[in-house]
């Protein structure tokens, strides 16, 4: 006879454990358990039956998988947390006994731990880490905007500001930004990194109020992990484009409010690659590269260095011609691959080279015999990995333009967006240092981003400025980015009412409401509105004619008989009125509806005979419409019958398929249908609202023209 199985030890519900039991098994506190779950990515699970999983207790509680708790039990960070508690207890005892020497020794040997192994466990490949950057970027950007507070350590805020600046610097350098949206919650950005979209939201540059009902210990646990994760990711991203990580910080610019410009991009194994902005704006042939410490590298010096290298190469070639012949076939492809691989790492230094010194791939000796090899040059895998990302036309959107941001416009937002699309940005000296253009009257400025009303009265100097350059509001920059082209500046001019700012993020997917798409039935509704307005005008004209005739009754004036054309027009108007009154009767057999229509016809002054004729026509038309609709329903039913009816008759194919689904999947299917129906209802509501707004605009526009 086998051993009796204990209740609750087998089955699907036995794989779950409550949070209290998990804490007791791990022998840690609740705060440490929360911290570990955040660092390791352990989340609560939902058992099939909460009552059975909790051994008959239906009280609300959190459940965790047994394997997750066993996974936490082998985590080395648990021992470090225990050591930290021991350290705090010893430090408290030493401070209480005033043993300052011992306290100092304990402080010097404070236990620390790293999260590198956790990052490697949670993200086996680099692309997995890139896919999970959304929350990490949102967290550090939020931390960078917070002010110093006793509940938030200053070091955490400084790390958030540094990581946020490094991320913006990378996105700007690689021109990875794709979309942006100015919402009430904040500014939404979307960038494309290694084929993956990264979306984050940044708050506006206002004074943030620290909420007191937020547990910042939980936020700090997330931030602790995100800082380690972003350190790994940024190092890899910077290394792939040939840049040093972390980028060096210019302390003087940072102290004077330079922001992101205080960080300098430096290529690996080379000097600083921050190009002189004046040379970039002017577009002159002589380009300079700033090497730091007041040293400048010109293109002439580069040419001399290359010429001296060529002379040395010729001397070496003359010394050993035989060896050269054997190694030439191998050296040429390697040189080509090296030239391709250095394009990403060189950055602006390639722009400093003259066009005559560009690397030109030469065909090898085998190219004449092998037609396949002559079509393309074979390069190595390393060279392919280091190929620069192809920049489309949209990433060069603002390259021909130079922007000047006025002091009331959000400089940090506009600078990030404009530079990500190739533009040059300047701002007043009062907004921070490092601006290449400090004056609005600079001849190089093509657009001034301004967010203030027009000066009243406008002087001759302001008129001259507006003739030389475009004055636009900040929304123009964002709308151009989302549209992928340069929009007309007239609709975004200074002082004008801006067009609607639409979100480029279509989260609802295909079939959702599109504000830019034409609304079905809009033209028909506007045509009906035009007819109604014509009828109203005719009524007003008739009333005016009646008043004039009453005034002229007492006068002995010989009136000429009305012309036939006028009679036909009036008859046509009366017919329209009669039709309007009769068409209100949707059901000709409904006595109440007919009575209402008769009263309406009486109010409009329609004769009973005319009303009866039109009513008969309306009833016949309604009968025809109902018969046609019934025929359509029958034809649709006949067409759908072979598809819906099962071979043996009875339930439809959809119902039979639903019967084969499990209960969980059937509920999910019904939820999807309800969600789609709700979306369709919301779409119809918004379309109807758009039609009503168009009608209202047409009414007000016509009345304005009449007045």
PEVENZI-V310603 format. One record per residue. N is the residue number from 1. RES is the residue in one small letter. SS is DSSP state (helix for helix, strand for strand, loop for the rest). Layout:
{{N,RES,SS} {N,RES,SS}}
This chain:
{{1,x,loop} {2,x,loop} {3,x,loop} {4,x,loop} {5,x,loop} {6,x,loop} {7,x,loop} {8,x,loop} {9,x,loop} {10,x,loop} {11,x,loop} {12,x,helix} {13,x,helix} {14,x,helix} {15,x,helix} {16,x,strand} {17,x,strand} {18,x,strand} {19,x,helix} {20,x,helix} {21,x,helix} {22,x,helix} {23,x,helix} {24,x,helix} {25,x,helix} {26,x,helix} {27,x,loop} {28,x,loop} {29,x,loop} {30,x,helix} {31,x,helix} {32,x,helix} {33,x,helix} {34,x,helix} {35,x,helix} {36,x,helix} {37,x,helix} {38,x,helix} {39,x,helix} {40,x,helix} {41,x,loop} {42,x,loop} {43,x,loop} {44,x,loop} {45,x,strand} {46,x,loop} {47,x,loop} {48,x,loop} {49,x,loop} {50,x,helix} {51,x,helix} {52,x,helix} {53,x,helix} {54,x,loop} {55,x,loop} {56,x,loop} {57,x,loop} {58,x,loop} {59,x,loop} {60,x,loop} {61,x,loop} {62,x,loop} {63,x,strand} {64,x,strand} {65,x,strand} {66,x,helix} {67,x,helix} {68,x,helix} {69,x,helix} {70,x,helix} {71,x,helix} {72,x,helix} {73,x,helix} {74,x,loop} {75,x,loop} {76,x,helix} {77,x,helix} {78,x,helix} {79,x,helix} {80,x,helix} {81,x,helix} {82,x,helix} {83,x,helix} {84,x,helix} {85,x,helix} {86,x,helix} {87,x,helix} {88,x,helix} {89,x,helix} {90,x,helix} {91,x,helix} {92,x,helix} {93,x,helix} {94,x,helix} {95,x,helix} {96,x,helix} {97,x,loop} {98,x,loop} {99,x,loop} {100,x,helix} {101,x,helix} {102,x,helix} {103,x,helix} {104,x,helix} {105,x,helix} {106,x,helix} {107,x,helix} {108,x,helix} {109,x,loop} {110,x,loop} {111,x,loop} {112,x,loop} {113,x,loop} {114,x,loop} {115,x,loop} {116,x,helix} {117,x,helix} {118,x,helix} {119,x,helix} {120,x,helix} {121,x,helix} {122,x,helix} {123,x,loop} {124,x,loop} {125,x,loop} {126,x,helix} {127,x,helix} {128,x,helix} {129,x,helix} {130,x,helix} {131,x,helix} {132,x,loop} {133,x,helix} {134,x,helix} {135,x,helix} {136,x,helix} {137,x,helix} {138,x,helix} {139,x,helix} {140,x,helix} {141,x,helix} {142,x,helix} {143,x,helix} {144,x,helix} {145,x,helix} {146,x,loop} {147,x,loop} {148,x,loop} {149,x,strand} {150,x,loop} {151,x,loop} {152,x,strand} {153,x,loop} {154,x,helix} {155,x,helix} {156,x,helix} {157,x,helix} {158,x,helix} {159,x,helix} {160,x,helix} {161,x,helix} {162,x,helix} {163,x,helix} {164,x,helix} {165,x,helix} {166,x,helix} {167,x,helix} {168,x,helix} {169,x,helix} {170,x,helix} {171,x,helix} {172,x,helix} {173,x,helix} {174,x,helix} {175,x,loop} {176,x,loop} {177,x,strand} {178,x,strand} {179,x,strand} {180,x,strand} {181,x,strand} {182,x,strand} {183,x,loop} {184,x,loop} {185,x,loop} {186,x,loop} {187,x,strand} {188,x,strand} {189,x,strand} {190,x,strand} {191,x,strand} {192,x,strand} {193,x,strand} {194,x,loop} {195,x,loop} {196,x,strand} {197,x,strand} {198,x,strand} {199,x,strand} {200,x,strand} {201,x,strand} {202,x,strand} {203,x,loop} {204,x,loop} {205,x,loop} {206,x,loop} {207,x,loop} {208,x,loop} {209,x,loop} {210,x,loop} {211,x,loop} {212,x,loop} {213,x,loop} {214,x,loop} {215,x,loop} {216,x,helix} {217,x,helix} {218,x,helix} {219,x,helix} {220,x,helix} {221,x,helix} {222,x,helix} {223,x,helix} {224,x,helix} {225,x,helix} {226,x,helix} {227,x,helix} {228,x,helix} {229,x,helix} {230,x,helix} {231,x,helix} {232,x,helix} {233,x,helix} {234,x,helix} {235,x,helix} {236,x,helix} {237,x,helix} {238,x,helix} {239,x,helix} {240,x,helix} {241,x,loop} {242,x,loop} {243,x,strand} {244,x,loop} {245,x,loop} {246,x,loop} {247,x,loop} {248,x,strand} {249,x,strand} {250,x,loop} {251,x,helix} {252,x,helix} {253,x,helix} {254,x,helix} {255,x,helix} {256,x,loop} {257,x,loop} {258,x,loop} {259,x,helix} {260,x,helix} {261,x,helix} {262,x,helix} {263,x,strand} {264,x,strand} {265,x,loop} {266,x,strand} {267,x,strand} {268,x,loop} {269,x,loop} {270,x,loop} {271,x,loop} {272,x,strand} {273,x,loop} {274,x,loop} {275,x,strand} {276,x,loop} {277,x,helix} {278,x,helix} {279,x,helix} {280,x,helix} {281,x,helix} {282,x,helix} {283,x,loop} {284,x,loop} {285,x,loop} {286,x,loop} {287,x,loop} {288,x,strand} {289,x,strand} {290,x,strand} {291,x,strand} {292,x,strand} {293,x,loop} {294,x,loop} {295,x,strand} {296,x,strand} {297,x,strand} {298,x,strand} {299,x,helix} {300,x,helix} {301,x,helix} {302,x,helix} {303,x,helix} {304,x,helix} {305,x,helix} {306,x,helix} {307,x,helix} {308,x,helix} {309,x,helix} {310,x,helix} {311,x,helix} {312,x,helix} {313,x,helix} {314,x,helix} {315,x,helix} {316,x,helix} {317,x,helix} {318,x,helix} {319,x,helix} {320,x,loop} {321,x,helix} {322,x,helix} {323,x,helix} {324,x,helix} {325,x,helix} {326,x,helix} {327,x,helix} {328,x,helix} {329,x,helix} {330,x,helix} {331,x,helix} {332,x,helix} {333,x,helix} {334,x,helix} {335,x,helix} {336,x,helix} {337,x,helix} {338,x,helix} {339,x,helix} {340,x,helix} {341,x,helix} {342,x,helix} {343,x,helix} {344,x,helix} {345,x,helix} {346,x,helix} {347,x,loop} {348,x,helix} {349,x,helix} {350,x,helix} {351,x,helix} {352,x,helix} {353,x,loop} {354,x,loop} {355,x,helix} {356,x,helix} {357,x,helix} {358,x,loop} {359,x,loop} {360,x,loop} {361,x,loop} {362,x,loop} {363,x,loop} {364,x,loop} {365,x,helix} {366,x,helix} {367,x,helix} {368,x,loop} {369,x,loop} {370,x,loop} {371,x,helix} {372,x,helix} {373,x,helix} {374,x,helix} {375,x,helix} {376,x,loop} {377,x,loop} {378,x,loop} {379,x,loop} {380,x,loop} {381,x,helix} {382,x,helix} {383,x,helix} {384,x,helix} {385,x,helix} {386,x,loop} {387,x,loop} {388,x,loop} {389,x,loop} {390,x,loop} {391,x,loop} {392,x,loop} {393,x,loop} {394,x,helix} {395,x,helix} {396,x,helix} {397,x,loop} {398,x,loop} {399,x,loop} {400,x,loop} {401,x,loop} {402,x,strand} {403,x,strand} {404,x,strand} {405,x,strand} {406,x,loop} {407,x,loop} {408,x,loop} {409,x,loop} {410,x,loop} {411,x,helix} {412,x,helix} {413,x,helix} {414,x,helix} {415,x,helix} {416,x,helix} {417,x,helix} {418,x,helix} {419,x,helix} {420,x,helix} {421,x,loop} {422,x,loop} {423,x,loop} {424,x,strand} {425,x,strand} {426,x,strand} {427,x,strand} {428,x,loop} {429,x,helix} {430,x,helix} {431,x,helix} {432,x,loop} {433,x,loop} {434,x,loop} {435,x,loop} {436,x,loop} {437,x,loop} {438,x,loop} {439,x,loop} {440,x,loop} {441,x,loop} {442,x,loop} {443,x,loop} {444,x,loop} {445,x,loop} {446,x,loop} {447,x,strand} {448,x,strand} {449,x,strand} {450,x,loop} {451,x,loop} {452,x,loop} {453,x,loop} {454,x,loop} {455,x,loop} {456,x,loop} {457,x,loop} {458,x,loop} {459,x,loop} {460,x,helix} {461,x,helix} {462,x,helix} {463,x,helix} {464,x,helix} {465,x,helix} {466,x,helix} {467,x,helix} {468,x,helix} {469,x,loop} {470,x,strand} {471,x,strand} {472,x,strand} {473,x,loop} {474,x,helix} {475,x,helix} {476,x,helix} {477,x,helix} {478,x,helix} {479,x,helix} {480,x,helix} {481,x,helix} {482,x,helix} {483,x,helix} {484,x,loop} {485,x,loop} {486,x,loop} {487,x,loop} {488,x,loop} {489,x,loop} {490,x,helix} {491,x,helix} {492,x,helix} {493,x,strand} {494,x,loop} {495,x,loop} {496,x,loop} {497,x,loop} {498,x,loop} {499,x,loop} {500,x,loop} {501,x,loop} {502,x,loop} {503,x,loop} {504,x,loop} {505,x,loop} {506,x,loop} {507,x,loop} {508,x,loop} {509,x,loop} {510,x,loop} {511,x,loop} {512,x,loop} {513,x,loop} {514,x,loop} {515,x,loop} {516,x,loop} {517,x,loop} {518,x,loop} {519,x,loop} {520,x,loop} {521,x,loop} {522,x,helix} {523,x,helix} {524,x,helix} {525,x,helix} {526,x,helix} {527,x,helix} {528,x,helix} {529,x,helix} {530,x,helix} {531,x,helix} {532,x,helix} {533,x,helix} {534,x,helix} {535,x,helix} {536,x,helix} {537,x,helix} {538,x,helix} {539,x,helix} {540,x,helix} {541,x,helix} {542,x,helix} {543,x,helix} {544,x,helix} {545,x,helix} {546,x,helix} {547,x,helix} {548,x,helix} {549,x,helix} {550,x,helix} {551,x,helix} {552,x,helix} {553,x,loop} {554,x,loop} {555,x,loop} {556,x,loop} {557,x,loop} {558,x,loop} {559,x,loop} {560,x,loop} {561,x,loop} {562,x,loop} {563,x,loop} {564,x,helix} {565,x,helix} {566,x,helix} {567,x,helix} {568,x,helix} {569,x,helix} {570,x,helix} {571,x,helix} {572,x,helix} {573,x,helix} {574,x,helix} {575,x,helix} {576,x,helix} {577,x,helix} {578,x,helix} {579,x,helix} {580,x,helix} {581,x,helix} {582,x,helix} {583,x,loop} {584,x,loop} {585,x,loop} {586,x,loop} {587,x,loop} {588,x,loop} {589,x,loop} {590,x,loop} {591,x,helix} {592,x,helix} {593,x,helix} {594,x,helix} {595,x,helix} {596,x,helix} {597,x,helix} {598,x,helix} {599,x,helix} {600,x,helix} {601,x,helix} {602,x,helix} {603,x,helix} {604,x,helix} {605,x,loop} {606,x,loop} {607,x,loop} {608,x,helix} {609,x,helix} {610,x,helix} {611,x,helix} {612,x,helix} {613,x,helix} {614,x,helix} {615,x,helix} {616,x,helix} {617,x,helix} {618,x,helix} {619,x,helix} {620,x,helix} {621,x,helix} {622,x,helix} {623,x,helix} {624,x,helix} {625,x,helix} {626,x,helix} {627,x,helix} {628,x,helix} {629,x,helix} {630,x,helix} {631,x,helix} {632,x,helix} {633,x,helix} {634,x,helix} {635,x,helix} {636,x,helix} {637,x,helix} {638,x,helix} {639,x,helix} {640,x,helix} {641,x,helix} {642,x,helix} {643,x,helix} {644,x,helix} {645,x,strand} {646,x,loop} {647,x,loop} {648,x,loop} {649,x,loop} {650,x,loop} {651,x,loop} {652,x,strand} {653,x,helix} {654,x,helix} {655,x,helix} {656,x,helix} {657,x,helix} {658,x,helix} {659,x,helix} {660,x,helix} {661,x,loop} {662,x,loop} {663,x,helix} {664,x,helix} {665,x,helix} {666,x,helix} {667,x,helix} {668,x,helix} {669,x,helix} {670,x,helix} {671,x,helix} {672,x,helix} {673,x,helix} {674,x,helix} {675,x,helix} {676,x,helix} {677,x,helix} {678,x,helix} {679,x,helix} {680,x,helix} {681,x,helix} {682,x,helix} {683,x,helix} {684,x,helix} {685,x,helix} {686,x,helix} {687,x,helix} {688,x,helix} {689,x,helix} {690,x,helix} {691,x,helix} {692,x,helix} {693,x,helix} {694,x,helix} {695,x,helix} {696,x,helix} {697,x,helix} {698,x,helix} {699,x,helix} {700,x,helix} {701,x,helix} {702,x,helix} {703,x,helix} {704,x,helix} {705,x,helix} {706,x,helix} {707,x,loop}}
